[in-house]
Amino acid sequence: MVEAEAETDHEQAQGEGADAPAPPAPPVCQACGREQDRFPTGYRHWILLEPRIDPAAHGIPEGQRWVVGGDGMAVNWVGGRLPPTCRIAHRPVCGRSPRPEHLPRIFLAVWELNASYERRIYQQDALPFTSEAETSGGPGTQSSPARDPG
């Protein structure tokens, strides 16, 4: 029973993008290296939410609306009465994720912003958005294969 529950939790986490590293690891996206807002979920996983983005919940598709409760727990809001605003996960708008053509314009706008950060990082060969970058230069300072920045 415990194994089946753990497998279900893992599948839900993968489907929702709740694959962030748990504390004490920094709340950094594994793909782009940028710090995000990290919250626990109700199924023992962690989700990275896009910082400073609080769109109106009615404009965000079901399954993409994240709400952080007073206890600090992030819930993927499905059904019921919508809250006025919500949060969006970082994964679909990460600058290193595919362009989110099938999602509302807010996702595309945030993706484009994040992709522009990626282009700047590629051009500067640095990660200016993490505390790790301030102390060690971050993973962006290592040589990497050439990418098309735009």
Disulfide bonds with the S-S distance in Angstrom:
none
